[in-house]
């Protein structure tokens, strides 16, 4: 489900997060889910992480993006 352009944080909140309970907002999402939610390419997402624009959490070998960090990114732009 590729999206054109950028969505607002409100639009992201309305997007269904895979495996999320209805009515609950996730704490973190995997990189692949962040790509689907935002429409931002994987490489650009990693650039934003490297620049400090997105907060991540490492659990083992998995990288998770803090959901509130994704929302703040779109509020700033």
PyMOL Python script that loads the backbone (N, CA, C, O; Angstrom):
from pymol import cmd

cmd.read_pdbstr("""\
ATOM      1  N   UNK A   1       0.843  -1.166   0.000  1.00  0.00           N
ATOM      2  CA  UNK A   1       0.000   0.000   0.000  1.00  0.00           C
ATOM      3  C   UNK A   1       0.890   1.231   0.000  1.00  0.00           C
ATOM      4  O   UNK A   1       1.185   1.770   1.067  1.00  0.00           O
ATOM      5  N   UNK A   2       1.318   1.681  -1.144  1.00  0.00           N
ATOM      6  CA  UNK A   2       2.188   2.841  -1.283  1.00  0.00           C
ATOM      7  C   UNK A   2       1.344   4.104  -1.295  1.00  0.00           C
ATOM      8  O   UNK A   2       0.309   4.166  -1.959  1.00  0.00           O
ATOM      9  N   UNK A   3       1.791   5.098  -0.563  1.00  0.00           N
ATOM     10  CA  UNK A   3       1.071   6.368  -0.495  1.00  0.00           C
ATOM     11  C   UNK A   3       1.887   7.423  -1.197  1.00  0.00           C
ATOM     12  O   UNK A   3       3.115   7.427  -1.125  1.00  0.00           O
ATOM     13  N   UNK A   4       1.207   8.307  -1.870  1.00  0.00           N
ATOM     14  CA  UNK A   4       1.865   9.423  -2.528  1.00  0.00           C
ATOM     15  C   UNK A   4       1.918  10.598  -1.565  1.00  0.00           C
ATOM     16  O   UNK A   4       0.960  10.851  -0.836  1.00  0.00           O
ATOM     17  N   UNK A   5       3.029  11.311  -1.561  1.00  0.00           N
ATOM     18  CA  UNK A   5       3.166  12.509  -0.732  1.00  0.00           C
ATOM     19  C   UNK A   5       3.272  12.165   0.738  1.00  0.00           C
ATOM     20  O   UNK A   5       3.415  11.002   1.114  1.00  0.00           O
ATOM     21  N   UNK A   6       3.200  13.184   1.550  1.00  0.00           N
ATOM     22  CA  UNK A   6       3.322  12.997   2.989  1.00  0.00           C
ATOM     23  C   UNK A   6       1.969  13.153   3.649  1.00  0.00           C
ATOM     24  O   UNK A   6       1.140  13.957   3.224  1.00  0.00           O
ATOM     25  N   UNK A   7       1.761  12.380   4.685  1.00  0.00           N
ATOM     26  CA  UNK A   7       0.514  12.447   5.429  1.00  0.00           C
ATOM     27  C   UNK A   7       0.730  13.210   6.721  1.00  0.00           C
ATOM     28  O   UNK A   7       1.856  13.339   7.203  1.00  0.00           O
ATOM     29  N   UNK A   8      -0.340  13.704   7.265  1.00  0.00           N
ATOM     30  CA  UNK A   8      -0.261  14.357   8.562  1.00  0.00           C
ATOM     31  C   UNK A   8      -0.206  13.295   9.646  1.00  0.00           C
ATOM     32  O   UNK A   8      -0.468  12.120   9.388  1.00  0.00           O
ATOM     33  N   UNK A   9       0.128  13.702  10.840  1.00  0.00           N
ATOM     34  CA  UNK A   9       0.145  12.769  11.966  1.00  0.00           C
ATOM     35  C   UNK A   9      -1.246  12.199  12.192  1.00  0.00           C
ATOM     36  O   UNK A   9      -1.386  11.036  12.569  1.00  0.00           O
ATOM     37  N   UNK A  10      -2.269  13.001  11.967  1.00  0.00           N
ATOM     38  CA  UNK A  10      -3.639  12.518  12.137  1.00  0.00           C
ATOM     39  C   UNK A  10      -3.934  11.410  11.132  1.00  0.00           C
ATOM     40  O   UNK A  10      -4.602  10.429  11.457  1.00  0.00           O
ATOM     41  N   UNK A  11      -3.436  11.571   9.922  1.00  0.00           N
ATOM     42  CA  UNK A  11      -3.623  10.540   8.901  1.00  0.00           C
ATOM     43  C   UNK A  11      -2.912   9.255   9.278  1.00  0.00           C
ATOM     44  O   UNK A  11      -3.418   8.165   9.010  1.00  0.00           O
ATOM     45  N   UNK A  12      -1.740   9.368   9.897  1.00  0.00           N
ATOM     46  CA  UNK A  12      -1.013   8.181  10.340  1.00  0.00           C
ATOM     47  C   UNK A  12      -1.794   7.462  11.429  1.00  0.00           C
ATOM     48  O   UNK A  12      -1.864   6.233  11.440  1.00  0.00           O
ATOM     49  N   UNK A  13      -2.376   8.220  12.341  1.00  0.00           N
ATOM     50  CA  UNK A  13      -3.109   7.608  13.444  1.00  0.00           C
ATOM     51  C   UNK A  13      -4.304   6.823  12.922  1.00  0.00           C
ATOM     52  O   UNK A  13      -4.708   5.830  13.527  1.00  0.00           O
ATOM     53  N   UNK A  14      -4.870   7.263  11.803  1.00  0.00           N
ATOM     54  CA  UNK A  14      -6.022   6.576  11.236  1.00  0.00           C
ATOM     55  C   UNK A  14      -5.618   5.337  10.446  1.00  0.00           C
ATOM     56  O   UNK A  14      -6.464   4.496  10.141  1.00  0.00           O
ATOM     57  N   UNK A  15      -4.338   5.215  10.113  1.00  0.00           N
ATOM     58  CA  UNK A  15      -3.853   4.064   9.361  1.00  0.00           C
ATOM     59  C   UNK A  15      -3.755   2.864  10.279  1.00  0.00           C
ATOM     60  O   UNK A  15      -3.271   2.968  11.406  1.00  0.00           O
ATOM     61  N   UNK A  16      -4.214   1.733   9.797  1.00  0.00           N
ATOM     62  CA  UNK A  16      -4.174   0.516  10.604  1.00  0.00           C
ATOM     63  C   UNK A  16      -2.752   0.006  10.698  1.00  0.00           C
ATOM     64  O   UNK A  16      -2.099  -0.224   9.680  1.00  0.00           O
ATOM     65  N   UNK A  17      -2.273  -0.171  11.914  1.00  0.00           N
ATOM     66  CA  UNK A  17      -0.949  -0.731  12.150  1.00  0.00           C
ATOM     67  C   UNK A  17      -1.111  -2.240  12.241  1.00  0.00           C
ATOM     68  O   UNK A  17      -1.913  -2.727  13.038  1.00  0.00           O
ATOM     69  N   UNK A  18      -0.355  -2.996  11.429  1.00  0.00           N
ATOM     70  CA  UNK A  18      -0.488  -4.454  11.470  1.00  0.00           C
ATOM     71  C   UNK A  18      -0.307  -5.003  12.887  1.00  0.00           C
ATOM     72  O   UNK A  18       0.572  -4.557  13.623  1.00  0.00           O
ATOM     73  N   UNK A  19      -1.123  -5.946  13.253  1.00  0.00           N
ATOM     74  CA  UNK A  19      -1.067  -6.648  14.542  1.00  0.00           C
ATOM     75  C   UNK A  19      -1.367  -5.766  15.752  1.00  0.00           C
ATOM     76  O   UNK A  19      -1.124  -6.181  16.885  1.00  0.00           O
ATOM     77  N   UNK A  20      -1.891  -4.558  15.534  1.00  0.00           N
ATOM     78  CA  UNK A  20      -2.216  -3.678  16.657  1.00  0.00           C
ATOM     79  C   UNK A  20      -3.655  -3.920  17.092  1.00  0.00           C
ATOM     80  O   UNK A  20      -4.530  -4.197  16.271  1.00  0.00           O
ATOM     81  N   UNK A  21      -3.883  -3.812  18.385  1.00  0.00           N
ATOM     82  CA  UNK A  21      -5.232  -3.906  18.923  1.00  0.00           C
ATOM     83  C   UNK A  21      -6.029  -2.693  18.458  1.00  0.00           C
ATOM     84  O   UNK A  21      -5.498  -1.583  18.453  1.00  0.00           O
ATOM     85  N   UNK A  22      -7.273  -2.873  18.073  1.00  0.00           N
ATOM     86  CA  UNK A  22      -8.097  -1.717  17.680  1.00  0.00           C
ATOM     87  C   UNK A  22      -8.185  -0.706  18.819  1.00  0.00           C
ATOM     88  O   UNK A  22      -8.432  -1.078  19.967  1.00  0.00           O
ATOM     89  N   UNK A  23      -7.986   0.555  18.505  1.00  0.00           N
ATOM     90  CA  UNK A  23      -8.082   1.609  19.505  1.00  0.00           C
ATOM     91  C   UNK A  23      -6.810   1.856  20.286  1.00  0.00           C
ATOM     92  O   UNK A  23      -6.744   2.819  21.050  1.00  0.00           O
ATOM     93  N   UNK A  24      -5.797   1.018  20.123  1.00  0.00           N
ATOM     94  CA  UNK A  24      -4.535   1.211  20.827  1.00  0.00           C
ATOM     95  C   UNK A  24      -3.472   1.718  19.862  1.00  0.00           C
ATOM     96  O   UNK A  24      -3.380   1.249  18.727  1.00  0.00           O
ATOM     97  N   UNK A  25      -2.676   2.668  20.314  1.00  0.00           N
ATOM     98  CA  UNK A  25      -1.579   3.184  19.507  1.00  0.00           C
ATOM     99  C   UNK A  25      -0.311   2.423  19.894  1.00  0.00           C
ATOM    100  O   UNK A  25      -0.031   2.257  21.081  1.00  0.00           O
ATOM    101  N   UNK A  26       0.457   1.961  18.904  1.00  0.00           N
ATOM    102  CA  UNK A  26       1.674   1.208  19.238  1.00  0.00           C
ATOM    103  C   UNK A  26       2.727   2.104  19.872  1.00  0.00           C
ATOM    104  O   UNK A  26       2.717   3.319  19.672  1.00  0.00           O
ATOM    105  N   UNK A  27       3.629   1.512  20.631  1.00  0.00           N
ATOM    106  CA  UNK A  27       4.756   2.238  21.199  1.00  0.00           C
ATOM    107  C   UNK A  27       5.844   2.369  20.140  1.00  0.00           C
ATOM    108  O   UNK A  27       6.410   3.444  19.946  1.00  0.00           O
ATOM    109  N   UNK A  28       6.127   1.273  19.466  1.00  0.00           N
ATOM    110  CA  UNK A  28       7.151   1.229  18.422  1.00  0.00           C
ATOM    111  C   UNK A  28       6.653   0.388  17.259  1.00  0.00           C
ATOM    112  O   UNK A  28       5.777  -0.461  17.418  1.00  0.00           O
ATOM    113  N   UNK A  29       7.226   0.637  16.084  1.00  0.00           N
ATOM    114  CA  UNK A  29       6.933  -0.182  14.907  1.00  0.00           C
ATOM    115  C   UNK A  29       8.250  -0.570  14.251  1.00  0.00           C
ATOM    116  O   UNK A  29       9.246   0.144  14.375  1.00  0.00           O
ATOM    117  N   UNK A  30       8.253  -1.691  13.561  1.00  0.00           N
ATOM    118  CA  UNK A  30       9.437  -2.121  12.828  1.00  0.00           C
ATOM    119  C   UNK A  30       9.662  -1.185  11.647  1.00  0.00           C
ATOM    120  O   UNK A  30       8.761  -0.452  11.240  1.00  0.00           O
ATOM    121  N   UNK A  31      10.865  -1.219  11.108  1.00  0.00           N
ATOM    122  CA  UNK A  31      11.227  -0.360   9.976  1.00  0.00           C
ATOM    123  C   UNK A  31      10.257  -0.567   8.813  1.00  0.00           C
ATOM    124  O   UNK A  31       9.774   0.407   8.235  1.00  0.00           O
ATOM    125  N   UNK A  32       9.969  -1.807   8.467  1.00  0.00           N
ATOM    126  CA  UNK A  32       9.076  -2.098   7.335  1.00  0.00           C
ATOM    127  C   UNK A  32       7.696  -1.487   7.553  1.00  0.00           C
ATOM    128  O   UNK A  32       7.091  -0.990   6.603  1.00  0.00           O
ATOM    129  N   UNK A  33       7.195  -1.513   8.766  1.00  0.00           N
ATOM    130  CA  UNK A  33       5.889  -0.929   9.072  1.00  0.00           C
ATOM    131  C   UNK A  33       5.963   0.595   8.991  1.00  0.00           C
ATOM    132  O   UNK A  33       5.028   1.231   8.504  1.00  0.00           O
ATOM    133  N   UNK A  34       7.055   1.184   9.458  1.00  0.00           N
ATOM    134  CA  UNK A  34       7.229   2.639   9.364  1.00  0.00           C
ATOM    135  C   UNK A  34       7.247   3.079   7.903  1.00  0.00           C
ATOM    136  O   UNK A  34       6.703   4.130   7.565  1.00  0.00           O
ATOM    137  N   UNK A  35       7.868   2.280   7.035  1.00  0.00           N
ATOM    138  CA  UNK A  35       7.890   2.581   5.601  1.00  0.00           C
ATOM    139  C   UNK A  35       6.473   2.565   5.041  1.00  0.00           C
ATOM    140  O   UNK A  35       6.094   3.463   4.290  1.00  0.00           O
ATOM    141  N   UNK A  36       5.688   1.555   5.398  1.00  0.00           N
ATOM    142  CA  UNK A  36       4.315   1.444   4.914  1.00  0.00           C
ATOM    143  C   UNK A  36       3.438   2.574   5.439  1.00  0.00           C
ATOM    144  O   UNK A  36       2.625   3.123   4.697  1.00  0.00           O
ATOM    145  N   UNK A  37       3.596   2.922   6.707  1.00  0.00           N
ATOM    146  CA  UNK A  37       2.764   3.957   7.319  1.00  0.00           C
ATOM    147  C   UNK A  37       3.031   5.339   6.748  1.00  0.00           C
ATOM    148  O   UNK A  37       2.107   6.135   6.578  1.00  0.00           O
ATOM    149  N   UNK A  38       4.289   5.624   6.453  1.00  0.00           N
ATOM    150  CA  UNK A  38       4.659   6.980   6.064  1.00  0.00           C
ATOM    151  C   UNK A  38       4.792   7.186   4.563  1.00  0.00           C
ATOM    152  O   UNK A  38       4.618   8.300   4.068  1.00  0.00           O
ATOM    153  N   UNK A  39       5.097   6.126   3.843  1.00  0.00           N
ATOM    154  CA  UNK A  39       5.371   6.275   2.417  1.00  0.00           C
ATOM    155  C   UNK A  39       6.791   6.741   2.145  1.00  0.00           C
ATOM    156  O   UNK A  39       7.167   6.968   0.995  1.00  0.00           O
ATOM    157  N   UNK A  40       7.580   6.884   3.205  1.00  0.00           N
ATOM    158  CA  UNK A  40       8.987   7.265   3.074  1.00  0.00           C
ATOM    159  C   UNK A  40       9.773   6.012   2.702  1.00  0.00           C
ATOM    160  O   UNK A  40       9.516   4.935   3.240  1.00  0.00           O
ATOM    161  N   UNK A  41      10.707   6.143   1.804  1.00  0.00           N
ATOM    162  CA  UNK A  41      11.537   5.010   1.411  1.00  0.00           C
ATOM    163  C   UNK A  41      12.419   4.527   2.549  1.00  0.00           C
ATOM    164  O   UNK A  41      12.747   5.284   3.463  1.00  0.00           O
ATOM    165  N   UNK A  42      12.797   3.265   2.483  1.00  0.00           N
ATOM    166  CA  UNK A  42      13.623   2.655   3.526  1.00  0.00           C
ATOM    167  C   UNK A  42      14.948   3.410   3.721  1.00  0.00           C
ATOM    168  O   UNK A  42      15.359   3.665   4.853  1.00  0.00           O
ATOM    169  N   UNK A  43      15.610   3.765   2.616  1.00  0.00           N
ATOM    170  CA  UNK A  43      16.890   4.478   2.713  1.00  0.00           C
ATOM    171  C   UNK A  43      16.714   5.839   3.371  1.00  0.00           C
ATOM    172  O   UNK A  43      17.517   6.239   4.214  1.00  0.00           O
ATOM    173  N   UNK A  44      15.658   6.550   2.981  1.00  0.00           N
ATOM    174  CA  UNK A  44      15.390   7.864   3.568  1.00  0.00           C
ATOM    175  C   UNK A  44      15.079   7.731   5.049  1.00  0.00           C
ATOM    176  O   UNK A  44      15.490   8.568   5.852  1.00  0.00           O
ATOM    177  N   UNK A  45      14.356   6.686   5.409  1.00  0.00           N
ATOM    178  CA  UNK A  45      14.035   6.443   6.814  1.00  0.00           C
ATOM    179  C   UNK A  45      15.324   6.261   7.625  1.00  0.00           C
ATOM    180  O   UNK A  45      15.458   6.820   8.713  1.00  0.00           O
ATOM    181  N   UNK A  46      16.268   5.479   7.092  1.00  0.00           N
ATOM    182  CA  UNK A  46      17.544   5.288   7.781  1.00  0.00           C
ATOM    183  C   UNK A  46      18.350   6.591   7.836  1.00  0.00           C
ATOM    184  O   UNK A  46      19.071   6.824   8.806  1.00  0.00           O
ATOM    185  N   UNK A  47      18.238   7.437   6.817  1.00  0.00           N
ATOM    186  CA  UNK A  47      18.902   8.745   6.853  1.00  0.00           C
ATOM    187  C   UNK A  47      18.316   9.606   7.974  1.00  0.00           C
ATOM    188  O   UNK A  47      19.054  10.276   8.696  1.00  0.00           O
ATOM    189  N   UNK A  48      16.998   9.585   8.116  1.00  0.00           N
ATOM    190  CA  UNK A  48      16.343  10.342   9.189  1.00  0.00           C
ATOM    191  C   UNK A  48      16.761   9.825  10.558  1.00  0.00           C
ATOM    192  O   UNK A  48      16.938  10.604  11.495  1.00  0.00           O
ATOM    193  N   UNK A  49      16.917   8.524  10.672  1.00  0.00           N
ATOM    194  CA  UNK A  49      17.380   7.925  11.930  1.00  0.00           C
ATOM    195  C   UNK A  49      18.800   8.390  12.217  1.00  0.00           C
ATOM    196  O   UNK A  49      19.109   8.797  13.337  1.00  0.00           O
ATOM    197  N   UNK A  50      19.667   8.329  11.204  1.00  0.00           N
ATOM    198  CA  UNK A  50      21.057   8.750  11.361  1.00  0.00           C
ATOM    199  C   UNK A  50      21.197  10.218  11.719  1.00  0.00           C
ATOM    200  O   UNK A  50      22.108  10.597  12.454  1.00  0.00           O
ATOM    201  N   UNK A  51      20.297  11.048  11.201  1.00  0.00           N
ATOM    202  CA  UNK A  51      20.318  12.485  11.474  1.00  0.00           C
ATOM    203  C   UNK A  51      19.718  12.819  12.843  1.00  0.00           C
ATOM    204  O   UNK A  51      19.795  13.961  13.296  1.00  0.00           O
ATOM    205  N   UNK A  52      19.124  11.826  13.494  1.00  0.00           N
ATOM    206  CA  UNK A  52      18.522  12.062  14.803  1.00  0.00           C
ATOM    207  C   UNK A  52      17.096  12.561  14.739  1.00  0.00           C
ATOM    208  O   UNK A  52      16.537  12.964  15.759  1.00  0.00           O
ATOM    209  N   UNK A  53      16.494  12.542  13.558  1.00  0.00           N
ATOM    210  CA  UNK A  53      15.112  13.001  13.415  1.00  0.00           C
ATOM    211  C   UNK A  53      14.096  11.963  13.864  1.00  0.00           C
ATOM    212  O   UNK A  53      12.949  12.305  14.152  1.00  0.00           O
ATOM    213  N   UNK A  54      14.499  10.711  13.927  1.00  0.00           N
ATOM    214  CA  UNK A  54      13.625   9.630  14.399  1.00  0.00           C
ATOM    215  C   UNK A  54      14.331   8.867  15.513  1.00  0.00           C
ATOM    216  O   UNK A  54      15.528   8.591  15.431  1.00  0.00           O
ATOM    217  N   UNK A  55      13.580   8.533  16.549  1.00  0.00           N
ATOM    218  CA  UNK A  55      14.121   7.769  17.668  1.00  0.00           C
ATOM    219  C   UNK A  55      13.911   6.281  17.414  1.00  0.00           C
ATOM    220  O   UNK A  55      12.840   5.862  16.974  1.00  0.00           O
ATOM    221  N   UNK A  56      14.924   5.502  17.691  1.00  0.00           N
ATOM    222  CA  UNK A  56      14.822   4.057  17.517  1.00  0.00           C
ATOM    223  C   UNK A  56      15.165   3.337  18.808  1.00  0.00           C
ATOM    224  O   UNK A  56      15.775   3.896  19.719  1.00  0.00           O
ATOM    225  N   UNK A  57      14.752   2.080  18.853  1.00  0.00           N
ATOM    226  CA  UNK A  57      15.059   1.195  19.962  1.00  0.00           C
ATOM    227  C   UNK A  57      15.544  -0.106  19.354  1.00  0.00           C
ATOM    228  O   UNK A  57      14.902  -0.657  18.459  1.00  0.00           O
ATOM    229  N   UNK A  58      16.680  -0.602  19.839  1.00  0.00           N
ATOM    230  CA  UNK A  58      17.194  -1.884  19.374  1.00  0.00           C
ATOM    231  C   UNK A  58      16.811  -2.955  20.386  1.00  0.00           C
ATOM    232  O   UNK A  58      17.024  -2.795  21.587  1.00  0.00           O
ATOM    233  N   UNK A  59      16.252  -4.034  19.892  1.00  0.00           N
ATOM    234  CA  UNK A  59      15.949  -5.198  20.724  1.00  0.00           C
ATOM    235  C   UNK A  59      16.570  -6.379  20.001  1.00  0.00           C
ATOM    236  O   UNK A  59      16.056  -6.837  18.980  1.00  0.00           O
ATOM    237  N   UNK A  60      17.674  -6.864  20.535  1.00  0.00           N
ATOM    238  CA  UNK A  60      18.414  -7.904  19.828  1.00  0.00           C
ATOM    239  C   UNK A  60      18.929  -7.323  18.519  1.00  0.00           C
ATOM    240  O   UNK A  60      19.589  -6.284  18.508  1.00  0.00           O
ATOM    241  N   UNK A  61      18.626  -7.996  17.422  1.00  0.00           N
ATOM    242  CA  UNK A  61      19.042  -7.507  16.110  1.00  0.00           C
ATOM    243  C   UNK A  61      17.965  -6.664  15.438  1.00  0.00           C
ATOM    244  O   UNK A  61      18.192  -6.116  14.359  1.00  0.00           O
ATOM    245  N   UNK A  62      16.804  -6.556  16.061  1.00  0.00           N
ATOM    246  CA  UNK A  62      15.682  -5.806  15.466  1.00  0.00           C
ATOM    247  C   UNK A  62      15.752  -4.330  15.835  1.00  0.00           C
ATOM    248  O   UNK A  62      16.106  -3.970  16.957  1.00  0.00           O
ATOM    249  N   UNK A  63      15.407  -3.483  14.867  1.00  0.00           N
ATOM    250  CA  UNK A  63      15.330  -2.047  15.097  1.00  0.00           C
ATOM    251  C   UNK A  63      13.867  -1.635  15.030  1.00  0.00           C
ATOM    252  O   UNK A  63      13.152  -1.978  14.089  1.00  0.00           O
ATOM    253  N   UNK A  64      13.438  -0.902  16.035  1.00  0.00           N
ATOM    254  CA  UNK A  64      12.078  -0.386  16.104  1.00  0.00           C
ATOM    255  C   UNK A  64      12.125   1.130  16.108  1.00  0.00           C
ATOM    256  O   UNK A  64      13.017   1.728  16.710  1.00  0.00           O
ATOM    257  N   UNK A  65      11.163   1.753  15.435  1.00  0.00           N
ATOM    258  CA  UNK A  65      11.035   3.207  15.422  1.00  0.00           C
ATOM    259  C   UNK A  65       9.930   3.573  16.401  1.00  0.00           C
ATOM    260  O   UNK A  65       8.840   3.004  16.370  1.00  0.00           O
ATOM    261  N   UNK A  66      10.227   4.528  17.268  1.00  0.00           N
ATOM    262  CA  UNK A  66       9.196   4.975  18.206  1.00  0.00           C
ATOM    263  C   UNK A  66       8.087   5.646  17.421  1.00  0.00           C
ATOM    264  O   UNK A  66       8.340   6.540  16.614  1.00  0.00           O
ATOM    265  N   UNK A  67       6.857   5.211  17.659  1.00  0.00           N
ATOM    266  CA  UNK A  67       5.696   5.705  16.913  1.00  0.00           C
ATOM    267  C   UNK A  67       5.478   7.199  17.135  1.00  0.00           C
ATOM    268  O   UNK A  67       5.146   7.922  16.196  1.00  0.00           O
ATOM    269  N   UNK A  68       5.663   7.667  18.370  1.00  0.00           N
ATOM    270  CA  UNK A  68       5.494   9.090  18.643  1.00  0.00           C
ATOM    271  C   UNK A  68       6.538   9.919  17.909  1.00  0.00           C
ATOM    272  O   UNK A  68       6.283  11.071  17.556  1.00  0.00           O
ATOM    273  N   UNK A  69       7.708   9.343  17.679  1.00  0.00           N
ATOM    274  CA  UNK A  69       8.750  10.014  16.914  1.00  0.00           C
ATOM    275  C   UNK A  69       8.326  10.187  15.455  1.00  0.00           C
ATOM    276  O   UNK A  69       8.587  11.228  14.852  1.00  0.00           O
ATOM    277  N   UNK A  70       7.670   9.166  14.886  1.00  0.00           N
ATOM    278  CA  UNK A  70       7.147   9.264  13.522  1.00  0.00           C
ATOM    279  C   UNK A  70       6.107  10.369  13.429  1.00  0.00           C
ATOM    280  O   UNK A  70       6.117  11.155  12.482  1.00  0.00           O
ATOM    281  N   UNK A  71       5.211  10.432  14.404  1.00  0.00           N
ATOM    282  CA  UNK A  71       4.170  11.446  14.397  1.00  0.00           C
ATOM    283  C   UNK A  71       4.753  12.844  14.501  1.00  0.00           C
ATOM    284  O   UNK A  71       4.310  13.757  13.803  1.00  0.00           O
ATOM    285  N   UNK A  72       5.752  13.021  15.374  1.00  0.00           N
ATOM    286  CA  UNK A  72       6.393  14.337  15.522  1.00  0.00           C
ATOM    287  C   UNK A  72       7.092  14.770  14.231  1.00  0.00           C
ATOM    288  O   UNK A  72       7.107  15.957  13.906  1.00  0.00           O
ATOM    289  N   UNK A  73       7.663  13.826  13.501  1.00  0.00           N
ATOM    290  CA  UNK A  73       8.327  14.134  12.252  1.00  0.00           C
ATOM    291  C   UNK A  73       7.360  14.834  11.291  1.00  0.00           C
ATOM    292  O   UNK A  73       7.740  15.799  10.629  1.00  0.00           O
ATOM    293  N   UNK A  74       6.133  14.361  11.213  1.00  0.00           N
ATOM    294  CA  UNK A  74       5.165  14.952  10.293  1.00  0.00           C
ATOM    295  C   UNK A  74       4.530  16.219  10.852  1.00  0.00           C
ATOM    296  O   UNK A  74       4.009  17.026  10.082  1.00  0.00           O
ATOM    297  N   UNK A  75       4.556  16.414  12.134  1.00  0.00           N
ATOM    298  CA  UNK A  75       4.060  17.657  12.718  1.00  0.00           C
ATOM    299  C   UNK A  75       5.023  18.801  12.433  1.00  0.00           C
ATOM    300  O   UNK A  75       4.600  19.948  12.288  1.00  0.00           O
ATOM    301  N   UNK A  76       6.325  18.494  12.353  1.00  0.00           N
ATOM    302  CA  UNK A  76       7.354  19.521  12.109  1.00  0.00           C
ATOM    303  C   UNK A  76       7.397  19.962  10.660  1.00  0.00           C
ATOM    304  O   UNK A  76       7.754  21.106  10.377  1.00  0.00           O
ATOM    305  N   UNK A  77       7.049  19.095   9.752  1.00  0.00           N
ATOM    306  CA  UNK A  77       7.263  19.362   8.315  1.00  0.00           C
ATOM    307  C   UNK A  77       6.084  20.031   7.684  1.00  0.00           C
ATOM    308  O   UNK A  77       6.106  20.321   6.488  1.00  0.00           O
TER     309      UNK A  77
END
""", "prot")
cmd.dss("prot")
cmd.show_as("cartoon", "prot")
cmd.util.cbc("prot")
cmd.orient("prot")
